[in-house]
Amino acid sequence: MIDLHYAPTPNGWKISIMLEELGLPYTVIPVNIRSGEQFRPEFLAISPNNRIPAVVDHAPSDGGEPFSVFETGAILIYLAEKTGRFLPGDARGRSKVVQWVMWQMSGLGPMLGQHGHFALYAAEKIPYAIERYRDEAARLYGVLDRQLDKTAAYVAGDDYSIADIACFPWTMTHKAQGFSLDDYPNVKRWYAAVRARPQVQAGLAIGKFVKEPFDEEARRNMFGQKAKEMAGKT
């Protein structure tokens, strides 16, 4: 059994989709990031960066004590290695997949996250910041589109992999962020194919439990003010 400490966000969806794809039994433990539950000591014990998601594997492959993993790229690799799925066994194939997972972790997710923050959530709309991150997000959509033009099927090659699972949830934000997939035809084709997977749909349906309003307390908990306060107490 795996515990999934989770909120329904692009990063959370990566892992709920992965667990559904693998068919592993898991329990969802909701983490209400708007009310600040990510700062609770029991959550920090398994996710020291106070970010969702995190998992605790109660049946690790080595037969030892329960093992916790945080950071979505690390969780995807851990689960792929645990099951032998969605990560090639040969060195070159594995490296290609891991490269694109790292690309998502370092580029696509952070830049779309920053654009979404400044364009949609920031109390003060700063044109320079919005333009800066929109331009970078558009560039990254272009990178993904060119890669999919080369591979034809999936992000890292002919086979569906954790690279697709990592990238897809962030592209789900395209409408809210004002991007049209018509501008990226290869991304549009891939997006439709991935979204049609029953396991992806099941993963996206997990945890539609956060309905609290987005207020100043939520802003403080989600965008750093609470973390800054906690750092000052250490």
C-alpha positions as CSV (number, residue, x, y, z in Angstrom):
1,M,0.0,0.0,0.0
2,I,1.2,3.5,-0.8
3,D,0.0,6.6,0.9
4,L,-0.3,9.6,-1.4
5,H,-0.2,12.9,0.3
6,Y,-2.0,15.0,-2.3
7,A,-3.8,18.0,-3.5
8,P,-5.4,18.3,-7.0
9,T,-2.8,20.4,-8.7
10,P,-0.6,19.7,-11.8
11,N,2.1,18.3,-9.6
12,G,-0.4,16.2,-7.6
13,W,-2.0,14.9,-10.8
14,K,1.4,13.5,-12.0
15,I,1.4,11.0,-9.2
16,S,-2.3,10.2,-9.1
17,I,-2.0,9.5,-12.8
18,M,1.1,7.4,-12.3
19,L,-0.5,5.3,-9.6
20,E,-3.6,4.7,-11.7
21,E,-1.4,3.7,-14.7
22,L,0.4,1.2,-12.5
23,G,-2.6,-0.2,-10.8
24,L,-0.9,0.0,-7.5
25,P,-3.1,0.2,-4.4
26,Y,-2.9,3.5,-2.7
27,T,-4.6,5.7,-0.1
28,V,-5.2,9.4,-0.7
29,I,-4.3,11.6,2.2
30,P,-5.6,15.1,1.4
31,V,-3.3,18.0,2.1
32,N,-5.2,21.3,2.0
33,I,-2.5,23.7,0.8
34,R,-4.9,26.7,1.0
35,S,-5.3,26.3,4.7
36,G,-1.6,25.6,5.3
37,E,-1.6,21.8,6.0
38,Q,1.6,21.5,4.1
39,F,3.4,23.1,7.0
40,R,2.3,20.5,9.6
41,P,5.2,18.7,11.2
42,E,3.9,15.3,10.2
43,F,3.9,16.4,6.5
44,L,7.3,18.0,6.8
45,A,8.7,14.8,8.1
46,I,8.1,13.2,4.7
47,S,8.3,16.3,2.5
48,P,10.9,18.7,3.9
49,N,10.3,21.2,1.1
50,N,6.7,21.6,2.3
51,R,5.3,20.9,-1.2
52,I,2.8,18.3,-2.4
53,P,2.8,15.6,-3.4
54,A,4.7,13.0,-1.4
55,V,4.4,9.3,-1.1
56,V,5.0,6.7,1.6
57,D,5.6,3.2,0.3
58,H,4.6,0.6,3.0
59,A,5.8,-2.3,0.9
60,P,9.2,-1.1,-0.5
61,S,11.1,-3.5,-2.8
62,D,13.8,-4.1,-0.3
63,G,11.3,-5.4,2.3
64,G,12.4,-2.8,4.8
65,E,10.6,-0.1,6.8
66,P,8.1,2.2,5.0
67,F,10.0,4.5,2.7
68,S,9.0,8.1,1.9
69,V,9.7,10.0,-1.3
70,F,9.2,13.7,-2.2
71,E,9.6,15.7,-5.4
72,T,7.5,14.5,-8.3
73,G,10.4,13.6,-10.6
74,A,11.9,11.4,-7.9
75,I,8.5,9.8,-7.1
76,L,7.9,9.0,-10.8
77,I,11.3,7.4,-11.1
78,Y,10.9,5.5,-7.8
79,L,7.6,4.1,-8.8
80,A,8.8,3.2,-12.4
81,E,11.8,1.4,-10.9
82,K,9.6,-0.4,-8.3
83,T,7.3,-1.8,-11.0
84,G,9.5,-1.9,-14.1
85,R,7.1,0.2,-16.1
86,F,7.2,3.5,-18.0
87,L,11.0,3.8,-17.8
88,P,13.2,1.9,-20.3
89,G,15.7,-0.6,-19.0
90,D,18.4,0.2,-21.6
91,A,20.8,3.0,-20.8
92,R,20.0,5.2,-23.8
93,G,16.2,4.9,-23.6
94,R,16.3,5.5,-19.8
95,S,18.4,8.6,-20.3
96,K,16.1,10.0,-22.9
97,V,13.1,9.6,-20.6
98,V,14.9,11.0,-17.6
99,Q,16.2,14.0,-19.6
100,W,12.6,15.0,-20.4
101,V,11.4,14.5,-16.9
102,M,14.2,16.8,-15.8
103,W,13.2,19.3,-18.5
104,Q,9.7,19.4,-17.1
105,M,10.9,19.7,-13.5
106,S,13.3,22.5,-14.3
107,G,11.5,24.3,-17.1
108,L,7.9,23.6,-18.1
109,G,6.5,23.3,-14.7
110,P,8.3,26.3,-13.0
111,M,7.8,28.6,-15.9
112,L,4.1,27.8,-16.4
113,G,3.8,28.1,-12.6
114,Q,5.3,31.5,-12.6
115,H,3.2,32.7,-15.5
116,G,0.1,31.4,-13.8
117,H,1.0,33.1,-10.6
118,F,1.7,36.5,-12.1
119,A,-1.1,36.4,-14.7
120,L,-3.9,34.8,-12.6
121,Y,-3.2,34.9,-8.9
122,A,-0.9,37.8,-8.0
123,A,-2.7,40.6,-6.2
124,E,-0.6,43.1,-8.2
125,K,-0.5,42.6,-11.9
126,I,3.1,43.3,-13.0
127,P,3.3,43.6,-16.8
128,Y,7.0,42.9,-17.0
129,A,6.7,39.7,-15.0
130,I,3.7,38.5,-16.9
131,E,5.4,39.1,-20.3
132,R,8.7,37.6,-19.1
133,Y,7.1,34.3,-18.0
134,R,4.6,34.2,-20.9
135,D,7.4,34.4,-23.4
136,E,9.4,31.7,-21.7
137,A,6.3,29.4,-21.4
138,A,5.6,30.0,-25.1
139,R,9.2,29.0,-25.9
140,L,8.9,25.8,-23.9
141,Y,5.7,24.9,-25.6
142,G,7.6,25.3,-28.8
143,V,10.4,23.0,-27.5
144,L,7.8,20.4,-26.7
145,D,6.1,20.7,-30.1
146,R,9.4,20.2,-31.9
147,Q,10.2,17.2,-29.8
148,L,6.9,15.6,-30.5
149,D,7.4,16.4,-34.2
150,K,10.5,14.2,-34.1
151,T,9.2,11.4,-31.9
152,A,5.7,11.3,-33.5
153,A,4.1,9.4,-30.6
154,Y,5.3,10.4,-27.2
155,V,7.7,12.8,-25.5
156,A,10.7,10.6,-25.3
157,G,10.0,8.2,-28.2
158,D,7.6,5.6,-29.4
159,D,6.5,4.5,-26.0
160,Y,4.4,6.2,-23.3
161,S,6.6,6.9,-20.3
162,I,7.0,8.9,-17.1
163,A,8.1,11.8,-19.4
164,D,4.6,12.1,-20.7
165,I,3.1,11.7,-17.2
166,A,5.3,14.5,-16.0
167,C,4.5,16.9,-18.8
168,F,0.8,16.3,-19.4
169,P,-0.7,17.8,-16.2
170,W,1.1,21.2,-16.7
171,T,-0.2,21.4,-20.3
172,M,-3.7,21.1,-18.9
173,T,-3.4,24.7,-17.7
174,H,-3.1,26.0,-21.3
175,K,-6.6,27.5,-21.5
176,A,-6.5,29.2,-18.1
177,Q,-3.1,30.7,-19.0
178,G,-4.3,31.9,-22.4
179,F,-2.4,29.5,-24.7
180,S,-4.0,27.8,-27.6
181,L,-2.8,24.3,-28.6
182,D,-3.7,25.2,-32.2
183,D,-0.4,27.0,-32.2
184,Y,1.4,23.8,-31.3
185,P,-0.2,21.0,-33.5
186,N,2.1,18.3,-32.3
187,V,1.4,19.1,-28.6
188,K,-2.3,19.2,-29.5
189,R,-2.2,15.7,-31.0
190,W,-0.2,14.3,-28.1
191,Y,-2.4,16.1,-25.5
192,A,-5.6,14.5,-26.9
193,A,-4.0,11.0,-27.0
194,V,-2.8,11.2,-23.4
195,R,-6.0,12.7,-22.0
196,A,-8.0,9.9,-23.6
197,R,-6.3,7.3,-21.6
198,P,-8.7,5.9,-19.0
199,Q,-6.0,5.8,-16.3
200,V,-5.2,9.5,-16.9
201,Q,-8.9,10.3,-16.5
202,A,-9.1,8.3,-13.3
203,G,-6.0,10.1,-12.0
204,L,-7.4,13.5,-12.7
205,A,-10.6,12.6,-10.9
206,I,-8.8,11.9,-7.7
207,G,-9.2,14.3,-4.8
208,K,-11.6,16.9,-6.1
209,F,-12.0,17.9,-2.5
210,V,-10.5,21.4,-2.2
211,K,-13.4,23.9,-2.6
212,E,-12.3,26.6,-0.2
213,P,-12.2,30.1,-1.5
214,F,-9.0,31.6,-2.7
215,D,-8.6,34.4,-0.1
216,E,-5.7,36.2,1.6
217,E,-5.0,33.3,3.9
218,A,-4.8,30.9,1.0
219,R,-2.4,33.4,-0.8
220,R,-0.2,33.5,2.3
221,N,-0.1,29.8,2.6
222,M,0.5,29.0,-1.1
223,F,2.8,31.8,-2.2
224,G,5.6,32.0,0.4
225,Q,4.6,34.3,3.1
226,K,3.8,31.5,5.6
227,A,7.1,29.7,4.6
228,K,9.0,32.9,5.2
229,E,7.4,33.3,8.6
230,M,8.3,29.7,9.5
231,A,12.0,30.2,8.4
232,G,12.2,33.2,10.7
233,K,11.3,31.0,13.7
234,T,14.0,28.4,13.1
